[in-house]
Amino acid sequence: MLTSLAYIFLLGLILGFIAQKMSLPSLIGMIIAGIILGPYGFKLLDTSILDISAALRQLALVIILTRAGLSLNIADLKQVGRPAILMCFVPACLEILGVILIAPKLFNVSILEAAIMGSVLAAVSPAVIVPRMIQLIDEGYGTENSIPQMILAGASVDDVFVIVLFTAFTGLASGERVSGLSFIQIPISIIVGVLVGVAVGILLVKFFKRYHIRDSIKILILLSVSFLLLECETRLKGIIPMSGLLAIMSMGIVMKQIYGELAARISIRYNKLWVAAEVILFVLVGATVNLKYVLVAGILAATIVVVAMIFRMIGVLICMLGTPLNQKERLYCMVAYTPKATVQAAIGGMPLAMGLACGEKVLMLAVLSILITAPFGAICMDRSYKRLLRK
């Protein structure tokens, strides 16, 4: 396992550095490193690392979402209002609709199978978006109209919404009964996640104010509490739906509001943790990519991914209606909401494992969506924010 970690960090950092020198986002180099090292490449990663790959990717997400929470201001979120709420579900719904309209014609699948494909494609990637939105907040770009805060909030809830839809669609395809209660879980999981996160955040602030301990120990406590929140989500499944990731982000937001000085200090240290977590996350995402599916996919699959992305961008544009954002700012929001990576890597192979007829096609589209949208979104965000957003 230690040798595999050495390969992950060294090759991930080297190829990430080369990508940056070519004026590309470093994550592209890291994903390529994962493809080279992974089971579909030169098979240099130990099976023990691959077995805990999902947990390691989740660890990286915990770090960046906590950092996002520590950077968000509730006043800014209140200022955003309606568009932030619409961003949670409108772009995803439009993207699923786009796949339902085009996939049956191109792939000869049923509407339900197309809906499963759409729900896999529709989840936006916090791992790609969140670090860039935090950068915008730190540098002061787009903050006048709370653009990064709006995208952060929307992207966090978007995944919860899409995963519930994916679960419902795959349940229908497996012959299970899906009731209206399945969809009621979406708002319940969001509300419960936020309330639990707020409560935990308040308790932690009181604890940290009463007991003076080193910031490094506080980070260990925060990480441990975050892992327990994720475990709560798992344990409460089937009883009370709860979004663990939203709870983690809410915990950070509360700490920012009540104890801003501590949040600022901890945020700096989380930035340093993200350096290592980013490499692990994107290299392991790359390790899930089977290039065989990409070669088989061809132009038809790429067409579905691109059409789905266009429908998503239209959905974002609809959310922007009636806002004070100018055309350049709306364009930035549209491209910033396109990257896919972590969720597709996590759920892309599930329909195939469940034995669904569309399983191989879903996995093929998931892989292709990572390779097309993650670089596209990251490059567009990195190269356009200074031209499209006001400082």
C-alpha angles and dihedrals in degrees: 000000000000091000090051090051089051090053091047095052099038099044092036092053094043096049091040089054092048090050090052091050087054088053091252127126112271091233089072090061091046093052089050089050089055092050090052095046099037133095091269092050127040093328094232096144118094116240089238089065092046091049091058094035093110092051092049092050089050090051089056091049091051090054096050095042091050088050089050092052091050089054099046123096118207091215089059091049091051089051091055094051118149100021091055091053092047091049088062094070116356098078091045092049092049091048092052089047090052091053091047090053098048109025098067089055097046101034101027093235131142123261090253091052089048089051090054090051090049094049091053092049095042100069111100119218117250089188091065099034105039099060090050094048090050088051090053091051091048093048094040099239117150092354093119089074093028092244098155091045091051093050092045093052094044095047092051094055095035091072093051091051095048096045091053089051091047091051091050094048095047089047090055091047090052091053096255122140114250115198131191087262088073090065094041085063090073099069092033093054090048095048095043091046092052094045093049091047092050092049093048091046092053092049092049092050091051090048094049092047092051099043117044108213134156118281091237089060090047089056091052089051092048092049092048092049089048091054090049090052089055089049089051089056090054095044093047093050109126091018108057120354112230134172108226094189092053089049090054092049092046090051089057093047092053091050089051091053099043103032106021095164093058092043090055092051095046091045090061091053092047087055089060091048089052091062090069096031092054092056092049093046100050097036089053091046087054090049089062091057114104107197089199089072091048092053091047092045097069128168096322094061092043088051091055091050093049094045090048089051091051091051089050091052090051088052090054090049090053089052090054094056112119094017126121091241116124124226095269092051091048090050090052091051090051095054093038090061096056108077118109126185125112102046092043090052090050102046104018093094097043098089090052091049089050090055096244116162091235093048098107093046091049091051090047091053092045091054093046093048090056092050094046107035103035094058092038095051095041094048093046092049095045096047102038109041095087091050099040103037131061119235 
